Amino acid sequence: MTDQEYRWLQPSAMAGPDLPGDRGRLPRRTLRDWFVDILMFLFAALLGIAAADVADSVGNPPFVVFLDQLVGAAACCALWVRRRWPVGLAVTLVAVSAVAPVASGAELVALFTLTVHRPFKVVAAVGSAAVAGGLTQTVLRPDPTLPFVVSAVATVVIVLLVVGWGMFVRSRRQLVVSLRDRARRAEAEAALRAEQAQRLAREAIAREMHDVLAHRLTLLSVHAGALEFRPDAPPAEVARAAGVIRDSAHEALNDLRDVIGVLRGPAAGEEHRPQPTLATVDALVKESREAGMKVTLDNRIDRPGDVPAATGRTVYRIAQEALTNARKHAPGAEVTVTLTGAPSDGLTVEVRNPAPGGDAPPVPGSGQGLIGLTERAALAGGRLAHGPTPDGGFRVGAWLPWAA
C-alpha cells in the first residue's frame, strides 16, 4: 500500500460526505494512481464502445447513437474525478446509465470507487439505485438478443460482484492500515520502554554513586572541617586527620573509577573490585571507628553466611548511609548498628544515634540519601523507616526479605 492509499483510508478520508475545505488538501497523484486511472478509463471505454455497437446494430436512429457516444465519452472522462467526488459521480452515472447503456462501464468503475472509499450504508443505497437503474435500462433500452429475465439477473449479479470486489479491497486496505498503525504503536511503545529503562538505569547509577561516594566524601569534609575549626589541635590529631583525609580521598577515587567503569562498560580483561556484602559491614564499622566515630555493632543474624549477596549489599549500603548521616549531623555521638534476622523471617538493620552534642562544625547534606535508601529497600522487596527518637536522636530501620 502506498502512503497516499494510507492517507485515503484514514477516518477523515473514509467516513462521511466530502467537505468543501478538504478539496484543496487531497494528496498528490502518484505514478501508480495514473496507471490505475488509465486502466479504469480504458475498461469503461471498451464497455462503452461495446454498448454503442449494440445500440447501432439494433437499428437506433443515428442521432441517438451519436448522443450515446457523447454521453459515454463524458462518462469516461468524468472518471478522472472519481476519488474527489465518489458519491456524487456514482449517483450521476447511475442516473445516466439508466437511459444510456454506453455509460454502464463508467458506472461500474464509479460504484467500485465508492465501495472502496465510503461506508457500507452509502454503498448499499447507491448499489440499490444501480440495480434499479439497470432494470430501468433493460426496460427502456432492451437488448433484443437477451431475454428480460437474463438481463435483469445479469444486472444484479454484476452490481453485486463490483460491490463485493470493492468491499474486499476496502477490507484489505483497512487491514494494512491497522497493521501499520499497530507497528507504529509497537515502535513507540518500544521507544518508551527503552527510555524508561534508560531512566531507571540512570537513577540506579545515581543512587549507587551517592551511596559509594557520600561515605568517603563525608570523611573528607568532617576531618577537613575539624582541622579548620581547631587549628591549634595537637600534632598527633592533625596527623591522624590528614591520614584519614588521604585514605578517604584514595578510596573515593577508586570508587569513582568503579562507577565510571560501569558507565563506560566492562573492558576486556578488566578486573572489578568486589561488591560489598553482609560480611563487609564489620570492615565498614572498623573504618568508621578509625575515622574517630564511636560505633557499636550488634550482629545477631542467624546463619549470616546464607544471606543472599544482593540482600547483604543492601544492608551494607543502608548501614553505610546511616553512619554517614550520623557523622554529618551528630558528630561525636555514639552510634549503634543492630543486625538481626533469620531465614523466612527476614533481615532487620537498625542504626541509632543519640542527640548531637559538642561544637563541631555542621556538614551540609543533599537530602537524597534517605530517599535513595527507601527506594533501594523497596526494590529489594522490603521497607525502610526513619525519623527522630524521643531522646532527640535519630533512627534508621529497615526490613528486608530473606527466603529460606
N, C-alpha and C positions, 0 to 999 in steps of 0.2 A: 504494500500500500504506500502511495506517495504521501508527502506531507500535505498536499492540497486535499486529497481524499480524507486525510485525518481531520483537517480543519472543517471540511464539509460535514463530517459525521459528528461533530461536536453538537451539544444540545442547542446552541444558538442557531446552528445551521440546519438542524433536522426537525425541529419542532415548531409548530405554529406557522402562520402566514408570513409572507415576505414583508419585511419592514422597509419603509422608504429610506431610512437612514443607513440600511445595510447595503444598498446597491453600490455605493461607492467604495465599499471595503471588501468586495469579493476578491478571492485570491487570483493571482495572475495565472493565465493558461500555461500549462506545461506542454512539452512535446507529446507526451502521452495523451493529453486532452485533445490536442489537434488530431492525433491519429484516430482516437475513438470517435470523435465528432465526424471525421471524414467517412469512416466506416458506416456510421449510423445514417449519414446523409446518402451514401450510395445504396444502402439497404432500402431506405424509404423511396429513393428514386426508382430503383428496379421494380419494387412492388407497384409504384405509381404508373410506371410505363406498362407493366403487365395489365393493370386495371384499365389503362387508357386503350390498349389494344383490344381488350374485351369489349369496352364500350363502343369502339369504332366498328368492331365486327358484327355487332348485333343490330346495326342499322340506325344508330342515333344520328340526329341531324348534325351537319358539320359544325355549326356554332356551339352546340352542346359539347362536342368533342374538344373544340378549341377552349371553351370555358373550363372543362375538366383539366386540360393540360395547364392552363394558367393557375388554377386552384392548386393542382398537385405541385407545381413548381414553387408557389408561395408557401405551401405547407412544408416542403422540404427545406426551403431557406429559413423558415421560422425555427427549425430545429437548432440553429446556432445559438438561440437564447433559451434553450430548454433548461439549463441549470439556473439561470437567473429568475425565470418565472415558470417553474414547473407546473403549478396548479392552473394558472391562467392559460398557459399554452395547451395543456391537456384538455381542459374543458372546451376551449375554442376548437381544437381539432376533432374532438368527439362530435361537436355540433356540425362541423363542416363535413366530416366523413359520412354523416347520416344521409346526405344528399349527393356527395361527390366521392365515389369509390376510390378515385386516384389519391385521396388523402389518407387512405387507410394505413399505408405503411408508416407515414409520419405520425399518425395517431398512435400506433403501437409503440413507436420509439418514445413518444412523449409519455405514454402510460407507463412504460418501463422506467423512465427517469423519475416520474412522480413516485413510483413504488419505492425506488431506492432512497429518495431524499425526504419523503414525508411520512407521517404516522399512518397506521392502518385505517383509521376512521376516514381520513381523506381519501385514501386509496380505494376503500370499499365504496364510497359514494361515487367517485369518478368511474371506477370499474363497472358499477351497476349502470351508470349512464352510458358507458361504452357498449355494454351488452344491448341496452335498449336502442342505442343509435345503430348498432349493427343489424338488429332486427328491422328497424325502420328502413335502413338501406336495402335490405332484402325485399321489402315490400315495394319501395319506390323505384329502385333500380335493380330488378331481379336479374340473375344470371340464367339465361334460358337453358344452359347446359346442366344445371343442377336443380334438383327438387328443392322446394322451400324448406322442408324439414332438414335436409342435409346442410343447406346454407345456414340455417339457424343454429344447428348443433355445432357446426364448424366455427361460427362466430363466438359462441360461448366457450368452446374449448380453447380457441386461440387467445381470447382475453384471459382465461384462467392460466394458461401457460405463461403468458407475458407477466401477469401479476405474480405468479409463483416464482418465476425466474428472478424477478426484481426483489421479492422478499428474501430469496436465498442470498442474493448478492448483498442486500442490506444487512442480513444477519451475519454474514461472513465478515463484512467490514466492521460491524459493531463488535464482533468478537476480537478482531485485530486491534481495534481501538481500546477495548477493555484490557487486552493483554499488554498493550503498550503502556497504558496508564498504570497497570499493576507493576510492570517492570520499572517505571519511573518512581512509583511509590517505594518499591523494594530498594532501589538505589538511594532514594532519600533516607529511608529508614536505616540502610547500611551506613550511610554517611553520618547519620545522627548517632548510631551506636558507636561508630569509630570515634566521633567527637566526645561522647560520654566516656568511652574507655580512656581516651587521652586525658580528659579532665580528672577522672579518678586516679590515673597514673600520676598526674601532676600533684594531686592532693596527697597521694601516698608518699611521693618523693619529698614534698614539702614537710609532711609530718615526720618523716624519717630524718630529714636534715635538722629539724628543730630538736628532735629527741637526742640526736647524736651530738650536735654542736652546742646546744644550750648548756649542757653539763660542763663541758670544757671551758666555754667562754665565761660562764659564771665564776668558775675558779679564778680565771684571769682577772675578771672585774673585781671580785671580792678582795683578792690579795693586793691588786694594784691600788684599790681604794684604801685598803688598810695602810699601805706604805705612804699614800698621800695624806691620810688622816693623822698618822703617827710618824712624822719624820724623825722623831727622837727615839724611835724604838731601838732596843739593843741590837747590836750587830748580828747576833745569832738569829733573832727573829727575822731581821731583814734578809739574811742569807737563806733562811728556810722559805720565806715568802717568795724570794726570787727563784729558788729551786722549783717551787710549786708552779710558778708562772711559766718557767722554762718547760717543765714536763707537760703542763696543760697545753701550752702552745704546740708542742711537738705532737701530742695526741690529737689535738684539734686538726692539725694539718693532715695527719694520717687519716682521720675520719673524713675530712673533706675530700681527700684523694679517693677514698672508697665511694663516696656519693657521686663524685664526678665520673668515676669509672662506671657506675651503674647508668648514669645518663648517657655516656658515650657508647655503652655496650661492651660486653666482655671481649677482650682481645685474645688472640691465640696464645696459649701458654701463660696467660696472666694468672697470678695467684692472688686470691682474695682473702682478706682477714676473716677469721671465723666470726659468725654472728653470736651475739650474747645469748646465753641460756640461763636457766634457773641456777646452775652451778656457779655462774659468774657473779651472782648477787653478792657473795662473800667478798670477791675482789672489789666490787663497787663500794661496799661498806668500808673495806680497808683503805681504799683510795680516799674516801671522804674523811676518814679519821686522820690520814696522813696530811690532809689539807687543813686540819685544825678543827674539824667538826667533832661533836660528841654524838656518836651514833651507837645505838644498841640494837642488835639483830636477834630476834626470837624466831627461830626456824623450827616449826613443829609440823612439818609436812611428812605425811606417811608415804614411804617409798618415793623419795624425791627423784630417784633415777628413772622412774616410769613416767614422769611428767612429759607430755609431748613437747617437742622443740619449739613449736610456734607459741604454745601457751607459756613456756618458760621465757621466751623472748619478750612476750607481752608483760609478764611480771617484772622482768628486768627494766623495761622501759618505764613502767609505772613507778617503780622504786627510784629509778634514776631521776625522773622529772620531779617526784615529790621531794627528794633530797636537794635537788637544785633549787626548788622553790623555798624550802626551809632555809637553805644557805643564803638566799636572797633576802627573805623577809623576816627571818628570825635568827640572825647571826648570834652565835654563842649559845643557843638553846640546845638542850639535849633531845635528839630525835630518836624515836623508837620505830623500828621496822619489824612488823609481825607477819609471819607467813604461816598459814595453816591450810589443811585440806587433806583429802584422801580420794582415791578413785571412786567415781559415781557420785561423790558429794560435792565435787567442785573444789576450786582452789581460791583462797582468800588472801589478799595482800592489804595491809593497813600500815599507813605511815602517819605518825602523830608527832606534833611538837608543841611545847607549851607556849605561853605568851612571850613575844620577843622582849629582850632586855638589853641593857648596855647602850652605848652611844656610837656604835659602828655606823658608817655612812650607808644610806639605803642604796640598793641596786635596783634600777628600773627593770620592769618586766614587760613582755609583749602582750600578755593576757591570752596567748594562744596555746600555751602548754596544756592546761587542764581541758581545753576544748579538744585538743588533739588526743589526749588520753581517753576522753569519753568516747570519741569516735573509734579509737583503737580497741577499746574494750567491747564496744558494740559490734565491731567487725569480727571479733573473736567469739561472739555469741554470749558475752557476759554483760555486766553493768558496772558503772562506776559512780560513786557519790563523793562529794567533797563539801567542806564548809567549816566554819569556826566551831570550836568546842566551848562548853560553858566556862572554862577557866581562861578564856581569851586566846587559846591556842588554835591550831588548825589540824584538820584530819582529812586524809585522802584514803578511801577504802574502795576496793574493787573485788568483785566475784567473777571467776572465770570457770567455764565448764571443763570437766576432766572426765572423759569417758573411760570406763573401766577396760 
